[in-house]
Amino acid sequence: MRLLKVVNGCIAVQIVQRQLAGTGYRYTGCRRMNYLVAKTTMHYNDLIGSIGVGLILLAYCMNSFSWIPKDGRLFFIMNIVGSALACYASALINYVPFIVLEGTWCLVSVAALIQQLKKTNRHV
């Protein structure tokens, strides 16, 4: 969320909220007599990160309810794609802890998929 405008003065909260109604902006609070007004929009990195995290959570839920096998290809692929997208979104905003977390998640998922593929090929 970006700070777009600071409205100075002692304007009543109700007036600020009424003026912002239907504009896509919202009143976020008062600090030192400044009313912070921010526009709530989704940016590219938010969209990419949301898709990535959504895939990871979907894979986890599907695995937890045994809708997909825990060592199945779909589970690993969803984790790889999801964590790669989340890592990319974290890189876009330069948030190193999540770059490390999601990058590691992706690498571990790739290694697990390779191991599972090797196991499958031995049985064929």
Buried (B, 14 or more C-beta within 10 A) or exposed (E): EEEEEEBEEEEEEEEBEEBBEEEEBBBEEBEEEEBBBBBEEEEEBBEBBBBBBBBBEBBBEBBEEEEBEEBBEEBBBBBBBBBBBBBBBBBBEEBEEBBEBBBEBBBBBBEBBEEBEEEEEEEE
